[in-house]
Amino acid sequence: RAETEQESRFQQNQAKIRLRDEFFAMMSHELKHPLNIIQLNAELIARLSAVRSHAVASRAIEGIQSSVRSQARIIDDLLDLSRVNTGKLKLNLAPVILQNVIEEVVGALASDARDKDLVIDLQLPARGSDPLVAEADPVRVEQIVWNLLSNAVKFTPASGNIQVSLDQVDGMLRIQVRDDGQGIPVEELPRIFELFGQGDDRQHTHKPGLGIGLALVRELVEAQHGRIEASSAGRGQGALFSVWLPLYLQFDLPVDTEQEDGGPFSGARLLLVDDSPDIRLIMQQLLEMEGAQVTTAEDGAAALACLEGASFDLILSDIGMPGMDGYELMRRVRQLPQHAATPAVALTGYGAAADAELASQAGYNEHVSKPVSLETLQRVARELGVSARRP
């Protein structure tokens, strides 16, 4: 009887975990759909000449894009923290040039820093010197750096200073983020990395946050065999966060340190599949402004009809469509001889590792979580070698 009751409780717990995972996945999809529309509209408006020449309008667009990124990060952090706690977070370890990651995150937060007149001092290895390469998951490293830097921007008062450094110490790579903000009371330091453990002092700021960012950072750092520490002299004395990550030792493998210039969409023929008329229109306009020739389809059947009579350099497809979903569409696409190898990218609000695996199994080359930025699409297109086919 005891064994039966234990098995029953186990099954109930498993059912609860499945329901929770389904809830978080659906929440992500539903919240990211409007964010995606906001992001794409902002990208489109930002490229209008009238906006580029108008300082106030440009600043407003930067603010919108920054808010979208922050909101998307919160959603992703919640999902990732849930995956960590259930052991479902998968890491893809690879060589990661930490300097590039830091510079990209600083660039993304530049607008927020300017709004507060903050100075971000980068103390990184000189360009041209040997890069400091970590063995880590590039996506998770970006999350770590983003959370630490966005916290520094949030909790540093106007006209303050933030210092970001990168060096090698005792066979590990160390990232340090130091600010001269409000600091952390010494008695709160032991629980600063706990879930909802921002501490009483930070909970009374104008921007308290959810208290999940640092908890996720610790989990991500430790999952990659690193460690993290926080120190502060107390209230009003600023804070220092230090992260150590393993050094990548296999330097016989090539590491790309250069960023390719030019637009991959210039002259390229794209098929865009999405059941949302708003997203189809916005993305078509945005991609055409980048020089692409865009054909749109409202569902899987329409997409297959387009593919039967034409060739394309790239397929961009939503997953959660009524009738034939994106997985089934791509399985049928790969059965068409002329499109067996056409690069294809899944664009979806379902961002879990399991969703990316499903996309790969269906035949997609890449899986991009919404909200989708033009910069991300350009990067993925370059990685896939997308370019206009010349006669």
ABEGO torsion letter per residue (X at the ends): XAAAAAAAAAAAAAAAAAAAAAAAAAAAAAAAAAAAAAAAAAAAAAABAAAAABAAAAAAAAAAAAAAAAAAAAAAAAAAAAAAAAGABBBBBBBBBAAAAAAAAAAAAAAAAAAAGBBBBBBBBBBGBBBBBBBBBAAAAAAAAAAAAAAAAAABBBGBBBBBBBBBBGGBBBBBBBBABAEBBAAAAAAAABBGAAEAAAAABABAEAGAAAAAAAAAAAAAGBBBBBBBAEBGAEBBBBBBBBBBABAABBBBABBBBEBAABGBBBBBBBABAAAAAAAAAAAAAAGBBBBBBABAAAAAAAAAABBBABBBBBABBBEBBAAAAAAAAAABAAAAABBBBBBBABABAAAAAAAAAAGBABBBBOBBBAAAAAAAAAAAGBBBBBX
